[in-house]
Amino acid sequence: MRETHKFLSNEEILEIKKYVPQVLSSIPHLIIDTDENENPISFMGIEGNKLEMLFITSECRGKGIGKKMLLYGIEKYGVNNLTVNEDNPQAKGFYEYMGFKAYQRNELDDQGKPYPVLYMQLEK
């Protein structure tokens, strides 16, 4: 998270870390990908048709894992919308590459923090 969310302070990341277990346990569909040794290398959370989260370990980024995961979510769960931090250009660019287009922008994130978010929808 530190590599992709550079706009967050260390204190904010530590605060987020406190509620991650609760968030993960409340996600209806949590899909985890592992390496050949069964070590987690990525995960995504889906609720309804919305991608709630997609994280890839830093050493596995750029190897097609995110694309594989997202395509799986689109095919198996009908994922067609998501929210991404505007200050995370790598993720924003990835989702655009995968066919998502921003249709709305908010100045505040879902926690009311001053981090603009983009609401994106899959274009068919």
N, C-alpha and C positions, 0 to 999 in steps of 0.2 A: 504494500500500500504506500510505503514511503516513496517508492520510485515513481508511482503514477499520480499520486496526490500531493505533489510538491507544494501546493498552495496551503496545505494544512500544517499547522505548527506541531511540534512534538507533543505538546500538552493536549492538543485536540485529538491527535492520534491515540494517545493513551486513554483519553476519555471515551473515544469510540470503541476501543478495545474492551472496555468494561461491559458494553451491552451486546457485543458480537454473539456470545453464546445464546442469548435470548432471541436475537434476530434469527440466527440460523435454525433454532429449534421451532420457530414459528413459520418458517417458509414451507409451503405445501410440497414443493418439489425441489429437492436439493440434489444436484447431480455432481458427482465427484469423479474426476479422471485421475488415474494413477500411472506411475511408470512401471517398468518391468519388475521392480522390487516391491510393488504395491504401496509406494510412497505417494501421497497426494501431490499432484502437480497443477491441478486446476479445479475450480468448482464454480457452479452457477446456481442461482436460486431463481425459481419461476413461480409466480402467483397469477393464476388465470392465464391470460395471454401476454403478460408483462414480464420482461426480464428484469428482475430486481437487483441482481448482482452477477458479475462475471469477473473472476480473478484467476490469473495465471502466475505461477511462480516466476520470479525475474529470470532465472536461468532457462526457462522454457518459453519465454516470450519470443515471438518472431519465428516460431516453428510450425505454425498452422494449427496449433491447439485451440486457440480462441475461435478460429473459423470453424473448426470441427464441432466444438461445443455449441456455438451459436446456431449452426445449421441443424444440429440435433434438436435444439430447443424449438426452432422454427418448424421442423418436420414433425416432431413427436408431441409438442405442446402448443403449437400454433402461435408461438411468440411473434408478435407484430408491433410491440411498442416497448419503450424503455425511457429512462431518464439518465442523463449523463452530465457530469460537472463540466461546464464550459471551460474551466481552467485545466482540464485534462485533455489536451489536444490529441494525444496518442489514441485514447479511447474514442473520442469524437470522430477522428479520422477513420478509425477501424470500422465504426458503425456506419459511417457514410459509405465506405468502401463495400460494406455488406448490404447496402441498399436502403439504409434508414435515412430519413430526412427529418430535420427539425421542423416542427410546426408551432412550437410555443417556447417562450423563454421566460424564466422567472429570475428576479434579482436574488431571491433567497432560496436556499436548499430546503429539503423537507424538514429539517430541524430548526428552520428559521434563521440559519446562519447566513452571513453575507457572501455566499458563494453561488454565483449564477448557475442555474441548471437549464439544460435544454431537454425538452420533451420531443422524442423522436418516434417516427412511425415508419414501418416497413412499406416501401413503395412497391407495388406489384407491376 
